[in-house]
């Protein structure tokens, strides 16, 4: 060994010690692998000693070298001292290629230098030589701004996912591991230069950052993750969990932290932890309201859904919609114009047609607090019928300013286009009599001349009722009549509009009565309410031109003044052809064939002697 070393260093005396040592090792390597088979030294044991290997190992290497040498076309002669010098001078041409040193692989170029920070090929595989010249294994390799990975054998990985420990993990928004995908050329996919782009891998789409790491969770449009509690508000894409990462399309229910949950969803949802539904288009972008709009509506599988500026699917009551429907006026009373209903938070589809729910706090605060529900009708555009009478499936319904279907007995101001300009419910005896009983508490029929009374059933019914109806108000039952057809259909008979469209039969042979409160010669009505005699009085006089009851003591005087009075009983029926009927005060009435009162008196015989119209009575 000393001899060889001295011989080589003598030849290389002008080189630096460090480089000489390195080249000497190369010389020994060449000697070991290429020449042992041709040494015929009588004392090869000296060489064994010099090479610091066992005799057994020497024999093994000798056989390996012999195999190599048989493939060579040129035989190497036995080395002499001069031959060794020649070998030292030219060995770089024979030492190029892969070599195993100290348990690892290295590569020497044709100049005899160890290759570093470069790729070298062996067979069908590429291998990376690190800055120490050693073949890398199980390592991420950065080369010229591209990323590669070499496996446990040192071979470049292609067409594979690789999971690596996240060395940059520093908060809860990071994952313990990161994923890379290495293409057919070994390069890891990484972000483009302008915006987030997705790569299709095994039928799914993935995005990567500028270092080749797979993006996951909420992702923005510049190929980076959005982190923090508000990430969901600002991000464009959602790419699943750290172990998934595929672009999400279609519906996705995602847990978020929403500091404005109560403001967004109402007081019932005041918890910051919320599970919201989002919808992602085929390009992965979530549906959001844009251009300053409160909501974006989208048809999905035949149903309409609404999404706010952060992409949250809306549910239940939502305002901020603008209606152009002619049924919704632009005045301040159209409080339902901007509201739509989108079913519960799991369904979220916009309501169609009829639906019954508790109103929003913004529509009806009292009923919201009480939990009282109402019926509503959602049109095709999602807006509600409001302050209007509308025909739906052949029946008529009325809706107030809040879009609630009216049920029960109502006084309405209805315009020619069926819009309702004002309304109030007749749910107490006092309200009922104020509107429907002429002269009650000093009121005049003229005070409600612009109003009409309608009946829309009870509870869940709501359809406009026609003809004769018994209506319960404040525990008592009242008889009503509502017009059956024509322009005044549904209106209680006995309003200005209904009287003008109807002419009562003649009180006398040549005296037809127009604009009376008598309908069909059978009863007197004021705003639909049948005028009935008090149960204690049994019979009462009614002025058919004013709808007012006339006290018995005033009847004769009114008749003398030309008033047209008829007599009704406790059921409201007109008493016709009565010669002498006695009321509760022991007074007697006489009527003609139309029910017109001819007179009243305490003396039955006197009443009987009152002549009918057109007749004369001889003095006694």
Buried (B, 14 or more C-beta within 10 A) or exposed (E): EEEBBEBBBEBBEEEEEEEBEBBBEBBBBBBBBBBBBBBEEEEBEEBBEBBEBEEEEBEEBBEBBEEEBEEEEEEBEEBEEEEBBEBBEEBBEBBBEBBEEEEBBBBBBEEBBBBEEEBBEBEEBBBBBBEEBBBBBEBBBEEEEEBBBBBEEBBBBBEEBBBBEBEEEEEEBBBEEBBBBBBEEBBBBBBEEEEBBBBEBEEEBBBBBEBBBBBBBBBBEEBBBBBEEBBBBEBBBBBBEBEBBBBBBEBBEBEBBBEEBBEBBBEEBEEEEBEBBBBBEEEBBBBBBEEEBBBBBBEBEEBBBBBBBBBBBBBBBBBBBEBEBEBBBEEEBBBBBBBBBBBEBEBBBBBBEBBEBBBBBBBBEEBBEEEEEBBBBBBEEBBBBBBBBBEBEEEBBBBBBBBBBBBBBBBBBBEEEBBBEEBEBBEEBEBBBBBBBBBBEEBEBEEBEBBBBBBBBEEEBBBBBBEEBEBEBEEEEBBBBBBEEEEBBBBBBBBBBBBEBBEBEEBBEEEEBEBBBBBEEBBBBBBBBBBBBEEEBBBBBBBBBBBBBBEBEBBBEBBEEEBBBBBBBBEBBBBBEBBBBBBBEEBBBBBBEBBBBBBBBEEBEBBEBBEBEEEEEEEE
